[in-house]
Amino acid sequence: MRFPTAIVLLTICLICFGCKAKEEAEPAAGGDESKAKQLESFIVKHTEQLEPLAKEAALASWDAAITGDPNDYDRQSELTLKIRRIYSNSEEFAFLKETKESAVLKDPLLARQLQVLYNGYLSNQIEPELLKRIVDLSTEIEKNFSIFRGTIDGKKVTDNEIKEILKTETDSARRKKAWLASKQVGVEVAEDLLRLIKLRNQAAKKLGFDNFHTMSLTTGEQDVGELDKIFDELYELTNEPFARLKADLDNKLAANCGVEVSELMPWHYHDPFFQETPMVYELNLDVYYKDKDIKELAAKFYTGIGLDVQSVLAKSDLYEKEGKNPHAFCTDIDKKGDVRILCNIKPNESWMETTLHELGHAVYDKYHDADVPYLLREPAHIFTTEAVAMFFGRLSRNPAWMQQMLELSDEQRAEIEKVSGKYAQLKQIIFARWDAVMYNFEKQLYANPDQDLNSLWWKTVEKYQFVKKPQGRDEPDWAAKIHFSAAPCYYHNYMLGELLASQLHHHIVSKVLALESDEDVSYVNQKKAGQFLAKNVFEAGNVYHWNEMIERATGEKLTSKYFVAQFVK
């Protein structure tokens, strides 16, 4: 998985909503009606203060990401801290807590806003000095990630250059240098990142949680036990197919580099973390995109399903430049339609997927109902917007989609079909295993940050990915994954997103399009699909708890059965 929303998620994690209005925060005598009116007044003043400040902070974060300018990062940090200090008001939290515990609100929309406010305030009941240290250090690490460039033989290289070497180079020594360059940022940020993790834990423990990981899931309306169950189930279900597919893949990789399978090391895979599918089967899908305009292809597709993205692309930053964040993300600047994506597009399949993915986030944000209250004008959950992004991102390898969008012949499509099914299965199973690494390592990271994390990282990688630790390696390779700093306790949502993407796909194919199977389904010019998503997923925003939204949209709560049926069995 690339870095679809990390900066936006940093904003979500750091910029919570609050208002500084003591007179509105003090409980008043009276019953249900009095409390409802009091809360309504609180929310009005809250929104009046929050909205312009949140917009300014989002713009500062955007400017920092596209320029790498330290002044922009300083401004982002200052604004983030200002908002979080508002939200850390203990008297206001006491009012929200008392109102929530009274359970007298009859209006479900008002009750939902109360729940969102309560969760946000709860995670910010931190003394000002500790809060400032967390915000400042988090911003500093984010800046370092954005501006850092690894080196090969003394020459700075971009992430795209590293990935290109890992995709195409057959010389193992050259591949190793590229892989090592991708890990250099871990050494750069590890010490600060470990300090930040301990500060987060310190804050969480003062709020009554055992650690920051538990607090993050709880305030995100998720349960550690349920997530453990999902990941344990996927681990068992994918063990045999992953072992079989990886054995075949390893034979291909070894042959390409002229080494024995037993000699394969992390740098023989096609990305720094083995989270993506190596393109080694007969046909490299990149050849179909090498002369294409990725931006225009994405715009044309979304327009065809009735979800216009021209306003998004007009304000986006799509290509590489010095100092710019090297990854990709989507951000909703103002909850009123100013939605943007950041990419570093190259003409290949990977960036076709990423662009479709980011625009999936964008249409979710853009098509919220403007009449929904400001506090609820956001996705039902972080993972539900990931699901939509993944739903669309999957199309970059879909033979029917490629034929229609790239104007390929039947012969070319037939060639793609020889490998597309294997690539689709590989992608999902490889990612399920990689996501398990992230989820399980991060849970243990926050449970005991003083343990030997370098060793823990490689034990976890070896267990779930069957990738060998380089002999004698003892570096903070885990810290090279930006999500630990910029989007903490978030990565599991990608896997939940994959589950929901398959559930949405099944429902749209069988119920909306009324088809017997998904064979030949490309969604190209299928306005019914776009209309279904807009009406049943995007418009309501966060009016409903995420599982209620999913059940309303698909007739079932979140389930893994459609993902398993589609990719595992």
C-alpha positions, -999 to 999 in steps of 0.1 A, spaced: 0 0 0 13 34 -9 8 64 13 -28 73 4 -39 96 32 -12 99 57 -10 137 59 -48 140 60 -47 114 87 -22 134 106 -46 162 105 -74 140 116 -53 126 144 -40 160 156 -67 185 146 -97 177 168 -126 199 172 -134 221 202 -146 254 214 -136 278 242 -169 289 257 -171 282 294 -206 297 297 -219 272 271 -201 243 287 -216 245 322 -246 222 326 -280 238 332 -309 225 352 -337 208 334 -344 177 314 -340 165 279 -351 197 262 -328 218 282 -298 196 276 -306 194 239 -308 232 236 -276 236 256 -257 212 234 -271 228 203 -258 262 215 -224 246 223 -221 231 188 -230 263 171 -203 283 189 -179 254 185 -184 253 148 -181 290 144 -147 290 161 -135 257 146 -143 261 109 -120 289 99 -92 276 121 -94 241 108 -93 254 72 -63 275 79 -45 245 95 -54 223 65 -40 248 42 -8 251 62 -4 213 61 -10 213 23 16 241 18 41 222 40 37 190 20 41 206 -14 70 229 -5 89 212 23 94 248 37 102 247 74 81 279 79 51 261 66 57 232 90 60 257 118 27 273 109 11 239 107 24 230 141 12 263 157 -23 260 143 -25 223 152 -15 231 188 -40 260 189 -69 238 180 -58 209 203 -55 233 232 -91 244 226 -101 208 225 -83 200 257 -106 222 278 -114 201 308 -146 220 317 -161 216 283 -152 179 284 -169 175 317 -201 190 302 -199 167 272 -193 137 295 -222 145 318 -245 151 288 -235 118 273 -239 98 305 -273 113 311 -286 95 280 -315 119 276 -310 131 240 -338 119 217 -325 135 185 -302 109 169 -284 136 148 -276 156 180 -266 124 198 -242 115 170 -225 149 171 -222 145 209 -204 112 204 -180 127 178 -172 156 202 -168 133 232 -143 111 214 -123 140 202 -122 157 236 -114 125 254 -82 120 234 -71 156 241 -74 158 278 -37 163 281 -18 190 301 -7 218 278 30 213 281 28 176 272 4 184 243 28 210 229 57 185 230 36 159 212 25 183 185 59 199 179 77 165 178 52 150 155 54 179 131 92 178 132 92 141 123 67 147 95 90 174 81 120 152 82 102 124 63 91 149 36 124 164 29 147 134 35 162 117 4 182 85 7 215 81 -11 231 55 -34 269 59 -37 266 94 -23 239 105 -47 204 115 -35 176 95 -49 138 99 -48 113 72 -37 103 68 -73 139 61 -83 143 36 -55 112 18 -65 122 18 -102 155 1 -93 137 -25 -72 113 -31 -101 138 -34 -129 174 -40 -117 187 -76 -120 220 -70 -102 216 -80 -65 243 -56 -53 226 -26 -70 192 -37 -56 207 -40 -21 220 -4 -23 185 8 -33 168 -11 -5 193 2 21 187 38 8 150 33 15 158 25 51 181 54 58 152 76 68 145 52 97 179 59 112 172 97 108 139 97 126 140 66 150 152 84 181 126 112 178 99 86 169 105 66 200 103 97 221 70 105 204 56 70 211 65 73 248 49 108 250 17 94 233 17 66 258 22 90 287 -8 110 276 -30 79 271 -22 65 305 -32 98 322 -66 93 305 -70 59 319 -59 37 290 -32 11 291 -14 27 261 -19 50 231 -28 21 208 -58 11 229 -69 47 233 -67 53 195 -89 24 187 -114 31 215 -119 68 205 -121 56 169 -151 34 178 -132 2 173 -124 -27 196 -90 -44 200 -105 -78 205 -126 -76 174 -95 -65 153 -74 -93 168 -101 -118 157 -102 -104 122 -64 -105 117 -61 -139 133 -88 -153 110 -71 -137 79 -37 -151 91 -51 -186 91 -71 -183 59 -42 -169 39 -13 -191 53 -16 -219 27 -24 -197 -4 3 -172 6 29 -199 10 20 -214 -24 19 -181 -42 51 -168 -26 70 -200 -35 60 -195 -72 69 -158 -69 102 -165 -53 112 -188 -81 105 -160 -106 124 -134 -86 154 -157 -81 155 -165 -118 153 -127 -127 183 -119 -105 203 -150 -112 203 -163 -76 191 -193 -58 157 -191 -40 176 -197 -7 196 -165 -14 166 -142 -17 167 -112 6 144 -83 12 159 -63 -16 149 -89 -42 112 -79 -38 98 -50 -58 92 -24 -31 110 -17 2 86 -35 24 72 -62 1 38 -47 4 31 -46 -33 30 -73 -60 62 -78 -81 54 -76 -118 71 -108 -129 45 -129 -147 49 -130 -184 36 -95 -187 44 -63 -169 13 -41 -169 34 -10 -169 38 -13 -206 2 -3 -212 5 29 -192 40 41 -203 27 66 -229 -6 75 -212 -17 106 -194 -26 91 -160 -44 123 -148 -66 124 -179 -75 87 -177 -86 91 -141 -106 122 -148 -123 106 -178 -133 75 -158 -147 94 -128 -167 116 -151 -181 86 -168 -196 72 -136 -211 106 -127 -185 117 -101 -168 148 -116 -133 153 -102 -122 183 -124 -125 207 -94 -103 184 -73 -76 181 -100 -76 218 -106 -63 224 -70 -41 193 -68 -4 189 -70 4 158 -91 40 157 -101 75 154 -85 94 184 -74 122 192 -49 111 194 -13 77 180 -20 63 151 0 72 120 -20 41 100 -13 4 105 -20 -27 117 -1 -60 134 -2 -72 163 19 -105 180 24 -96 216 31 -129 231 42 -157 205 41 -173 227 15 -159 212 -17 -122 223 -16 -108 188 -19 -73 181 -32 -49 152 -39 -11 151 -38 6 126 -61 40 122 -78 27 107 -110 47 86 -133 32 68 -164 29 33 -149 3 10 -134 13 18 -98 6 55 -102 -26 47 -122 -38 28 -91 -27 55 -67 -44 83 -87 -77 63 -89 -73 56 -52 -67 92 -41 -96 104 -62 -117 77 -45 -110 95 -12 -117 128 -30 -152 119 -43 -161 106 -8 -153 140 6 -166 161 -23 -201 144 -24 -210 148 13 -245 163 17 -240 200 24 -270 199 47 -252 175 71 -239 192 102 -203 204 99 -191 180 126 -205 150 107 -194 162 72 -167 135 70 -165 98 62 -183 74 86 -148 61 95 -113 64 83 -115 28 69 -147 35 50 -130 61 29 -101 37 24 -126 12 12 -139 35 -15 -103 44 -25 -94 7 -28 -126 -1 -47 -115 23 -74 -78 16 -71 -83 -21 -80 -94 -11 -115 -59 -3 -127 -53 -41 -132 -88 -50 -143 -86 -63 -179 -121 -50 -189 -113 -16 -174 -79 -15 -191 -93 -24 -225 -120 2 -224 -100 30 -209 -67 24 -228 -85 14 -260 -68 -20 -262 -75 -48 -287 -91 -81 -278 -57 -97 -283 -41 -73 -258 -69 -79 -233 -64 -117 -237 -27 -112 -228 -36 -92 -197 -61 -118 -186 -34 -144 -185 -18 -127 -156 -44 -103 -141 -62 -128 -120 -29 -140 -104 -18 -104 -99 -52 -95 -83 -49 -124 -59 -13 -118 -52 -19 -82 -44 -46 -88 -19 -30 -117 -1 5 -100 0 -12 -70 14 -32 -89 40 1 -104 53 19 -70 52 -10 -53 70 -8 -80 97 29 -70 102 19 -34 107 -10 -41 131 8 -66 153 41 -48 154 24 -15 163 3 -31 190 34 -45 206 53 -13 200 30 7 222 26 -21 247 64 -20 254 84 6 235 116 -3 255 119 -38 241 143 -47 212 122 -32 184 146 -39 157 145 -76 165 107 -75 170 103 -60 136 121 -88 118 105 -115 138 71 -101 128 82 -98 91 95 -133 91 63 -147 106 38 -130 83 57 -123 51 82 -152 51 110 -127 43 144 -133 58 162 -108 80 196 -98 65 224 -114 85 236 -92 113 210 -64 105 203 -43 136 189 -10 124 155 7 130 140 -5 97 105 -3 112 109 35 117 113 39 79 75 34 76 60 69 78 27 57 92 41 51 126 48 88 130 22 105 107 -7 81 110 -3 62 142 -25 32 150 -41 36 116 -27 9 93 -52 -18 102 -79 4 86 -64 -4 52 -73 -41 57 -108 -32 69 -110 -11 38 -102 -40 16 -129 -61 33 -155 -33 28 -143 -27 -8 -151 -64 -17 -185 -61 2 -194 -30 -18 -182 -46 -51 -204 -76 -44 -235 -55 -36 -231 -32 -66 -226 -61 -90 -254 -83 -76 -280 -57 -65 -273 -24 -82 -263 -36 -116 -282 -69 -112 -256 -91 -127 -250 -128 -120 -213 -124 -118 -186 -98 -118 -170 -111 -150 -163 -83 -174 -174 -57 -148 -152 -26 -153 -176 1 -140 -167 23 -170 -196 46 -178 -217 28 -151 -234 58 -136 -256 36 -115 -225 26 -95 -215 62 -89 -250 72 -80 -252 43 -55 -220 53 -38 -229 89 -37 -264 84 -23 -257 54 1 -221 60 13 -209 96 6 -239 118 13 -245 109 49 -209 114 59 -206 104 96 -243 107 105 -243 69 113 -219 47 132 -197 30 105 -213 -4 109 -248 10 107 -238 29 75 -225 -3 60 -256 -22 69 -278 5 54 -258 5 22 -253 -32 17 -278 -49 39 -251 -65 61 -227 -53 87 -190 -55 78 -179 -90 69 -148 -106 55 -166 -133 35 -167 -114 2 -130 -106 4 -122 -142 11 -145 -154 -17 -130 -129 -41 -93 -133 -34 -84 -162 -10 -105 -192 -19 
